[in-house]
Amino acid sequence: MKSLIKSLFVCIPLLLASCASQQSLQEYYVDNQENPNFISLDIPASILKMDEVELSDIQKEAVESLRKFNMLAFRKTADNSEEYKLEKAKVKEILKDEEFVDLMKINSTYGKGVIKYLGDDDAIDEVIIYGDNKEQGFAVIRVLGKDMNPAHVMHLMEAIKKSDYEGEGLGEIGKFLKG
């Protein structure tokens, strides 16, 4: 009887662990930071140098709600096209989770993508920007902030357009994004 109870104490945690939900986006970032096919970067919001730009009050509010950006990009090559397909499918599966709310879809000459968010409509915790290009690879950008709202995304894009920011400080990710 004691051995049965001991076996249950060993098996139950293993069963619970195997039933855990799918990998989170944060876990995916951590798991792939050291993978040579990925470029990973944490960027403070101050890199945008928005304090030098004349902004409307709502644009200032949008910029002030930002804290930082986490970027993870898979650079596709002729040698890793199978891994590209696998990793792209993993990210898309993670982003299918109902905790991510769709904000908008992107379809441009550079590729396809989606913008989603986590949190409440009036207090977003993070915005996720995903985009892929069959020749280049894919990128996932987590925009972390405090009390952001969906309108902030559009106002932030307008504010960035007003600035002279051209990607400096992004290192390899900047080269990747430029193609």
C-alpha positions in Angstrom: 0.0 0.0 0.0 2.8 2.4 0.8 4.5 1.7 -2.5 1.2 2.5 -4.3 0.9 5.8 -2.5 4.5 6.6 -3.3 3.9 5.8 -6.9 0.8 8.1 -7.0 2.8 10.9 -5.5 5.4 10.5 -8.2 3.0 10.0 -11.1 0.4 12.7 -10.3 2.9 15.6 -10.7 4.2 14.1 -13.9 0.7 13.8 -15.3 -0.1 17.3 -14.3 3.0 18.7 -15.9 2.3 16.8 -19.1 -1.2 18.3 -19.2 0.0 21.8 -18.8 -1.0 24.3 -21.4 1.1 25.0 -24.5 4.3 26.9 -24.4 3.9 30.6 -23.6 5.3 33.3 -25.8 7.7 34.3 -23.0 8.9 30.7 -22.7 9.4 30.6 -26.5 11.6 33.7 -26.3 13.7 32.3 -23.5 14.0 28.9 -25.2 15.3 30.4 -28.5 17.5 33.3 -27.3 20.7 31.2 -27.7 19.6 29.5 -30.9 22.0 30.6 -33.7 19.1 30.9 -36.2 17.5 33.6 -34.0 18.4 37.2 -33.3 17.2 38.3 -29.9 17.1 41.9 -28.6 15.7 43.7 -25.6 15.3 47.4 -26.4 14.2 50.2 -24.0 11.5 52.5 -25.3 13.9 55.5 -24.9 15.7 54.3 -28.0 13.0 55.9 -30.1 14.1 59.3 -28.9 10.5 60.6 -28.9 11.3 63.4 -26.5 12.8 65.4 -29.4 9.6 65.2 -31.4 6.6 67.5 -31.3 3.7 65.3 -30.4 0.0 65.7 -29.7 -1.2 65.0 -26.1 -2.6 61.6 -27.1 0.7 60.7 -28.9 2.6 61.7 -25.8 0.3 59.5 -23.7 1.0 56.6 -26.1 4.7 57.0 -26.0 4.7 57.4 -22.2 2.8 54.1 -21.8 5.8 52.2 -23.4 8.4 50.5 -21.3 10.4 48.3 -23.7 10.4 46.0 -26.7 11.5 42.4 -26.9 12.4 41.3 -30.4 13.0 37.8 -31.6 13.7 37.2 -35.3 14.3 33.9 -37.2 16.7 34.6 -40.1 15.9 32.1 -42.9 18.7 30.6 -45.0 18.9 27.8 -47.5 20.2 25.5 -44.8 17.4 26.1 -42.2 14.2 26.2 -44.3 12.8 23.1 -42.5 13.5 24.6 -39.1 12.0 27.9 -40.3 8.7 26.1 -41.1 8.7 24.3 -37.8 9.4 27.5 -35.7 6.9 29.6 -37.7 4.3 26.9 -37.0 5.1 27.0 -33.2 4.8 30.8 -33.0 1.5 30.8 -34.9 0.2 28.1 -32.6 1.1 30.1 -29.5 -0.6 33.2 -31.0 -3.8 31.2 -31.6 -4.4 31.1 -27.9 -7.6 33.0 -27.0 -5.7 35.1 -24.5 -4.3 37.1 -27.5 -6.8 39.5 -28.8 -6.6 40.4 -32.5 -6.0 44.1 -33.2 -5.2 44.1 -36.9 -3.8 42.1 -39.8 -0.9 43.2 -41.9 -0.5 42.4 -45.6 2.3 44.3 -47.3 5.0 43.9 -49.9 7.3 42.9 -47.1 5.2 40.0 -45.9 2.2 39.1 -43.8 1.6 39.7 -40.1 -0.7 40.4 -37.3 -0.9 42.7 -34.3 -2.4 41.2 -31.1 -2.6 42.3 -27.5 -2.8 40.8 -24.0 -4.8 42.5 -21.3 -8.0 44.5 -21.1 -9.3 46.8 -23.8 -8.5 49.9 -21.7 -5.3 48.6 -20.0 -3.2 46.5 -22.3 -0.2 44.7 -20.8 1.6 43.9 -24.0 1.2 44.3 -27.8 2.5 41.5 -30.0 3.6 42.2 -33.5 4.2 39.1 -35.7 5.4 39.2 -39.3 6.9 36.8 -41.7 8.4 36.8 -45.1 9.1 33.6 -47.1 12.6 34.7 -48.1 13.8 36.5 -45.0 12.2 34.7 -42.0 9.9 35.9 -39.3 10.0 38.3 -36.3 8.0 38.6 -33.1 8.0 41.9 -31.3 6.6 42.2 -27.8 5.8 45.8 -26.9 5.6 46.0 -23.1 4.0 49.0 -21.4 1.8 50.2 -18.7 -1.9 50.9 -19.2 -1.7 51.0 -23.0 -4.9 50.9 -25.0 -5.5 49.8 -28.6 -5.6 53.4 -29.8 -2.1 53.9 -28.5 -0.8 51.5 -31.2 -2.0 53.8 -34.0 -0.9 57.0 -32.2 2.5 55.5 -31.6 2.9 54.6 -35.3 2.0 58.2 -36.1 4.5 59.5 -33.6 7.3 57.3 -34.9 6.6 58.6 -38.4 7.1 62.1 -37.1 10.5 61.2 -35.6 13.8 60.9 -37.4 14.3 57.4 -36.0 15.7 55.1 -38.6 16.4 51.9 -36.7 19.7 52.9 -35.1 20.6 50.9 -32.1 18.9 47.7 -33.4 22.1 46.0 -34.5 21.6 42.8 -36.4 17.8 43.1 -36.1 17.9 46.3 -38.0 19.9 44.6 -40.8 17.4 41.7 -40.8 14.4 44.0 -40.9 15.9 46.0 -43.8 16.4 42.8 -45.8 
